[in-house]
Amino acid sequence: MQVTIDHRSGGRRALLLAFMAAVIEGFDLQAAGVAVPKLAPAFGLTPQQIGLFFSSATVGLIFGALAGGRVADAWGRRSGLVLSLVTFEIFSAATAYVSPASNSSSSCAS
């Protein structure tokens, strides 16, 4: 008896999951760009602070990619992707607890 296993469907599913993760990440970056006209006055942000806000997203992606590669090498790609998505969700949910700071406690120099 010969059994044939079709591995192509697993590849499609992995590709779909990776695509969905990229869409979620892209949406998060785009949402920040759309929200900044309302965020800046609400939080009293200076142009330098807005620049830091957007730059930190890119720096975070760099460090996330480096750490994600290490995790994927050590524990596998699936575990790496799941860990990165869970981490992303935790920090995204944490943004709901941010409150506007007063202008006097601004830590970014003008």
N, C-alpha and C positions, 0 to 999 in steps of 0.2 A: 504494500500500500504506500503510495507516494502522496505526501501532503505539500501543497503549495501555499506559501504565505505571501500575501500581497503587502509589501512594506510601503507602497506608495501612499496609501491613505494616511499613515502616521506622519509622513513628511508633509503632506498637505495640512494636516491639523497643526503641526508645529509651526509651519509657515503662517497659518492663519492666526495662531496665538502671538507670534512675534509681530505680525502686522498690527494686531489689536493693541499690543503694548506700545508700539511706535505711534499709533493714532492717539492713544491716551496721553503719551508724553508730549506729542505735538500740540494737542488740545490744551494741555497745561501751559505750555510756553506761549501759545497764541492768546489764551485767556488773560495772561498777565499783560500782554500788550494792549488788549482791548480795555482792560480794567484800569490801567494806569491813569487815564485822564480823571477818573473819579477817586482813585486811591491817593494820588498826590495831594489834593487839597484836604481830603479827610484825615490823612496822617501828617499833614504839614511837611511833605517831603520836598527837599531842594533838588535841583537838577543833578547834583552830584550823588545824592542818595538814590535817585531813580536809576542813574547809571550803575551804581553799586548793586542795586536790586537785580537788574538784568544781567550784569556780569556774573553775579554769584550763581545764577542759574546755569550759565555755561561752564563755570568752574566746577560746579556740582556734577554736571554731566561728565566732565573729564575724569574726576575722581571716581564717580560711579562706574564708568567704563573700565577704569583700571582695576578697581576692586571686583567688579563683576567678572572680568576675565580670570582673575585669580580664583574666585569662587567656582566658576564654571570648570576650570581646570581641576580643581580639587574635588568637587562634589557633583559635577555634571552640569550640562547646559540647562536642563529642566529645573534643577534645584536653584541654579543661579538666577534664572528668570523669575521663578516664584519668589525668591528672597528679595530680588530687586523690586518686584511689584508690591510685595507686602511693605517693604521699607517706604516706597513711594506713597502708598496709601496711608501709612501711619503719619508721615510728615504732612501730607495733604490734609488729613483730618485735623492735625494739630493747628493748622492755620485758622481754623474756626475759633480758636481760643485766643487769638491775638487781639489786643485792644489798642486803640490809638494812644500814643505817648504824647505828653505835652512837648511843646517846642523847646522848652528849657532843658529837657533831658536828652536832646539830640546828641548822638555820639559821633556823628560824621562831621568833620571840619569842612567849612565852606571854602 
